[in-house]
Each structure stands twice: as C-alpha cells, then as structure tokens.
C-alpha cells in the first residue's frame, strides 16, 4: 500500500458514528511506515452518500469516479482511523493526484487543528 491510494476494506463491525461495511478508504499513512510492513495503516474512509450541504465541505472532499473507483465518492476527513492490515481486501482502486492529496493534507490539518 502507498500513501494516496484508494483500497477496498472491511470496516465491520462499526461502533456509534463510525462508518461500517465494506467500502473504499484512502491510505494517508506515510510510505516510510508502509514500506516497513507496519501491521496497521492510517486511513480516511470514503462514502458514496454525497453531501450537498455547504457546511459539510470542510469535512468532505469530493473524489470523482475513475479507474476501479466505480462511484463518485467523498473522503470523510473527520473519520481518521488506523486499521489492521487484515481488513484490506482489494486495491489499489485508484490513486489521488498530487493536487488532490495536497487538498486532503490541508483539510486534514484543519480538522486536527494543526498549522
């Protein structure tokens, strides 16, 4: 797995407001850690339930369907998780462009309160 790739994972079981089911996720963990065969990976889940509310914009980033990502999706920037690598099923489905990954970084820093 590489940073900026979208993979299909199994997020079941979920608790409370956590996204569940089998869904695509964006790998945001550094490639240095990915290359070390670390047993877990930091991700952001994607949703095909698109928000039309402008107030949701800071917490979501639209990703158009392409390659093996079959539906327009939104990256859920407020749902950062570390997953056991055994949850990963298939991928990569697609890769983010450098510009898209830069947008994720900017919004994620805002969500986390980091300059």
N, C-alpha and C positions, 0 to 999 in steps of 0.2 A: 504494500500500500504506500502511496505517496500523498503528500500534502496537496490539496486541491482536487483530488479525485473524488468522484461520487460512487459509492458502493451500495449494494443492497444488503440490509442486515435484518435480523430478527430482534425487535425490541420488546418482545413479550417475556415475562409479564410486566405491565406498566403499573405505576402507583400514582394516585392523585392526578395531577395535571401533566404528568409525563406522557409524551407521545408513545404509543404502543404499536403493535402489529409489525408485519414485515414492510419495510419502507426504505427508500434511499436515504443515505446520510453523506455529508461532506466531511472528509478527513481534514482536520485542521492541525493535527499534531505535527511537530517538526520532523523533517525527513531524517535528521540525525537520530532521533529516537526510533523512528520507523525502521531505519536500517539496522538497529541493534536488536531486532526481533523482540522488542518490548511486548509483554503479554497483553497489554491493553492499548487502546487507541482513543485519542480525544476527537470527538466528532460534533457536528451540528446536524440534527435531523432535518429532513425536507418534508413538506406537506404539499399535496395536490389540491388541498382546500385553500383556494386563493382568497386573501383578504382584500376587500375593496375599501376598507376604512383607512383614510389617510393617517389616522392616529397610530395604526399598526406599522407604518412604514419604517420607523427606526428599528423595529424588532424583526422585520422580514425583508428578504431580498429576493426578488423575482428571478427565476432561472428558466429560460425558455427550453422547451423540449428539443432534444438533439441527440444524435448518435443512439445510444441504447437507453437514454432517459426519455421515456415514451410520452410523458405529460409535462405541460408547464407546471412548475413547482415553485415553492418559496422556501428559502432557507430560514429556519427558526433560530434566530440569533440569541434568543433568551433561553435556549434549551441545551446548553453545553453539557456534554456527558463524556465520561470515559467508559468505553465498552471493552469487555473481554473479547479478544480476537476470535474466539469461537462463535461469536454472534454474526460474524461476516459470512455472507452466503455467496455473493457473486459480484464481480467487478473487475476493473472499473467500468461503470456505465458511461461515464463521460469525464471530462476534465474541465475545470474552470479556466478561463483565460486569465492572464496576469492582471488585467483591469478588473475583472470580476473578483478575483482573490484580494486585490487591494481594497475593493469596496467592503468585502467581508471583514477584512482586518480593521478598517476604520470604524465600522458599525460595532464590531465586537469589542473594540477598545472602549467605545462609548457605553455599551451595555455593562461592561465590567468596571467602568469608572477609571480607566487608565488613560493617561495622556497620549 
